[in-house]
Amino acid sequence: MHSVAVFVSDLPRAIEFYRDSLRLPVTQQGSFGAEFLEGPTHIGVHPAAHPDAKKLVGRHTGITLFVTDLLHYCGDLHARGVRFVTEPTQQPWGIMAMVADPDGNILALWEDHTPEGSGEPVSQADGTS
């Protein structure tokens, strides 16, 4: 697992809570939000700027799984009958898709295109871990 995203309506208040109340170490902070915890998995707190994100405040935490070849991986998932909430789309930080488990829990899948890269993928292009 790479990250868990929490959308918030008041970023400074959220940063104060996670940093000061929960005592989680801040590893990054900027206009995008803040990230907490060191190591390969982190919690990201992000402002709900988009109307769709605002609907998720207080109800959604997103689990993001990092994959090396997302388009190939998604092809395999389609073949296995996995339900896609969002097909793979290009984002500023890479390619992202969202799938639902049998209970409707949504998981984000991400192929990193940032200069610094990411940690270990949960799936290689050939489908192995």
Beta strands, then each sheet from edge to edge (+ up, - down):
strand 1: 3-8
strand 2: 26-30
strand 3: 33-36
strand 4: 42-47
strand 5: 61-66
strand 6: 83-91
strand 7: 94-100
strand 8: 106-112
sheet 1: 2+ 3- 4+ 1+ 5- 8- 7+ 6-
end
